Amino acid sequence: MMRLRWLERTLASLNRIARKRGRDSAPAHLTVGVDGEDAVLFFLLRKGYRVVARRWSSGEVPGDVDLIAWHGPVLCFVEVKTRTARDMTPAEAAVDDHKRNVLRRLARRYVRQLPQKTLPTVRFDVISVYLVPGQDREFEHFEGAFALSEGWQG
C-alpha cells in the first residue's frame, strides 16, 4: 500500500509540473477527466483489481474504454465519470444508452483478441469520482452497472 501511495503522489506531481510548464494544454474538462481516471486507477488497485488497459480503443470501433481490469476471474470494463462539484444530476447518469452500446461493442472487440479459448465473465462498471476542491475525493463504484446485450457472442 505504501508503494501505491508513493506512485499516486508521484503521478499527481508530474501532472502538476506538466500543466505549469504548459505541456498539458488540454481543455479543462479533459484534464479533469484524466485526473479522475488517475484517481480511479489507484482506487481499483487498492481494491485488488489488476488493471490491464487504460483508454483502450480498437482502432475500428469509435470510442474508448477508460479502464479494463481483472477482478479475480472477471474482466471489468470501467467507465469513469468525474465531476468537480456535486449537483442535482449524479455523474453516473452521463452513461446513457449510446455510451453503453459503444462500451459493449468495444468489449466484444477486446475479448475477441484475448488468447484464451473460453470467454471470460465480463462485467461493466461505472465509477463516479468527485474531485471537489478543498474536499477529500469521493468514489461511487457501481459494479455490474449494466449488462451485456442479449446477443452477446464474444
Wavefront OBJ file of the C-alpha trace (Angstrom):
o trace
v 0.000 0.000 0.000
v 2.870 2.359 0.737
v 4.191 1.894 -2.788
v 0.755 2.684 -4.269
v 0.551 5.913 -2.270
v 4.018 6.887 -3.457
v 3.143 6.124 -7.099
v -0.117 8.055 -6.830
v 1.602 11.125 -5.358
v 4.377 10.949 -7.950
v 1.904 10.811 -10.835
v -0.070 13.743 -9.423
v 3.139 15.766 -9.012
v 4.268 15.038 -12.564
v 0.848 16.074 -13.903
v 1.015 19.368 -11.963
v 4.522 20.088 -13.276
v 3.447 19.372 -16.862
v 0.494 21.747 -16.518
v 2.638 24.520 -15.038
v 5.140 24.203 -17.865
v 2.369 24.364 -20.435
v 2.937 20.848 -21.755
v -0.592 19.815 -20.950
v -2.667 22.266 -22.952
v -5.785 20.099 -22.994
v -9.151 21.751 -22.323
v -10.077 21.900 -18.623
v -12.824 19.256 -18.868
v -10.361 16.755 -20.396
v -7.779 17.489 -17.714
v -10.405 16.863 -15.025
v -11.312 13.589 -16.744
v -7.696 12.404 -16.765
v -7.330 13.360 -13.088
v -10.422 11.286 -12.337
v -9.089 8.307 -14.282
v -5.803 8.561 -12.371
v -7.697 8.581 -9.058
v -9.863 5.608 -10.075
v -6.830 3.651 -11.274
v -5.355 3.754 -7.763
v -8.791 3.217 -6.180
v -9.127 -0.051 -8.124
v -5.564 -1.163 -7.371
v -6.260 -0.703 -3.651
v -9.363 -2.894 -4.039
v -7.269 -5.693 -5.542
v -8.062 -5.176 -9.232
v -5.376 -5.821 -11.849
v -5.622 -3.006 -14.404
v -4.521 -4.188 -17.851
v -5.503 -1.296 -20.128
v -6.244 2.403 -19.953
v -8.085 4.455 -22.568
v -8.225 1.357 -24.788
v -9.607 1.707 -28.303
v -9.840 -0.853 -31.070
v -8.991 1.449 -33.949
v -12.033 0.109 -35.806
v -14.873 0.929 -33.415
v -15.293 4.575 -32.372
v -14.753 5.388 -28.717
v -12.580 4.080 -25.928
v -12.797 2.260 -22.618
v -11.423 4.251 -19.700
v -10.051 1.243 -17.798
v -10.032 -2.518 -18.296
v -9.209 -4.626 -15.265
v -9.398 -8.147 -13.921
v -11.200 -8.609 -10.622
v -10.356 -12.212 -9.925
v -11.703 -14.191 -12.903
v -14.000 -11.349 -14.036
v -12.946 -8.966 -16.814
v -14.261 -5.489 -15.974
v -14.781 -2.678 -18.451
v -14.829 0.504 -16.382
v -16.325 3.835 -17.376
v -15.143 6.740 -15.204
v -17.218 9.872 -14.748
v -15.508 12.758 -12.965
v -17.050 15.882 -11.507
v -15.570 18.816 -9.602
v -18.872 19.620 -7.873
v -21.912 17.736 -6.684
v -25.071 18.925 -8.336
v -28.581 17.624 -8.925
v -27.522 15.068 -11.534
v -25.103 12.369 -10.367
v -22.044 11.769 -12.538
v -23.033 8.191 -13.408
v -26.196 9.478 -15.114
v -23.964 10.557 -18.029
v -23.568 6.891 -19.052
v -26.545 6.812 -21.382
v -27.788 4.112 -23.779
v -25.470 5.309 -26.545
v -22.384 5.122 -24.299
v -23.428 1.688 -23.021
v -23.729 0.381 -26.579
v -20.315 1.821 -27.505
v -18.782 0.088 -24.472
v -20.465 -3.201 -25.406
v -19.055 -3.036 -28.945
v -15.583 -2.234 -27.644
v -15.788 -5.078 -25.116
v -16.592 -7.531 -27.909
v -13.514 -6.359 -29.823
v -11.307 -6.604 -26.769
v -12.486 -10.086 -25.781
v -12.007 -11.405 -29.338
v -8.318 -10.512 -29.246
v -7.644 -12.377 -25.979
v -5.512 -15.520 -26.353
v -7.770 -17.745 -24.248
v -10.231 -20.100 -25.919
v -13.086 -19.669 -23.453
v -14.740 -16.309 -22.949
v -14.197 -14.734 -19.536
v -17.044 -13.482 -17.437
v -17.465 -9.822 -18.375
v -18.805 -7.012 -16.224
v -19.421 -3.335 -16.911
v -18.716 -0.981 -14.010
v -19.290 2.740 -13.720
v -17.294 4.715 -11.187
v -18.228 8.271 -10.332
v -15.419 10.259 -8.780
v -15.945 13.653 -7.221
v -12.840 15.842 -7.104
v -14.331 18.776 -5.234
v -11.667 21.391 -4.397
v -10.946 21.506 -0.674
v -12.621 18.145 -0.003
v -11.498 14.528 0.067
v -12.071 12.573 -3.124
v -15.281 10.572 -3.177
v -15.862 7.420 -5.211
v -19.118 5.683 -6.045
v -18.492 2.274 -7.620
v -21.374 0.653 -9.473
v -20.298 -2.938 -10.129
v -22.315 -4.535 -12.906
v -23.909 -1.172 -13.727
v -25.372 -2.588 -16.931
v -25.496 -5.937 -18.672
v -24.246 -7.299 -21.935
v -26.738 -7.203 -24.762
v -28.863 -10.306 -25.250
v -26.998 -11.186 -28.415
v -23.540 -11.456 -26.840
v -21.457 -13.877 -28.877
v -17.962 -12.766 -27.898
l 1 2 3 4 5 6 7 8 9 10 11 12 13 14 15 16 17 18 19 20 21 22 23 24 25 26 27 28 29 30 31 32 33 34 35 36 37 38 39 40 41 42 43 44 45 46 47 48 49 50 51 52 53 54 55 56 57 58 59 60 61 62 63 64 65 66 67 68 69 70 71 72 73 74 75 76 77 78 79 80 81 82 83 84 85 86 87 88 89 90 91 92 93 94 95 96 97 98 99 100 101 102 103 104 105 106 107 108 109 110 111 112 113 114 115 116 117 118 119 120 121 122 123 124 125 126 127 128 129 130 131 132 133 134 135 136 137 138 139 140 141 142 143 144 145 146 147 148 149 150 151 152 153 154
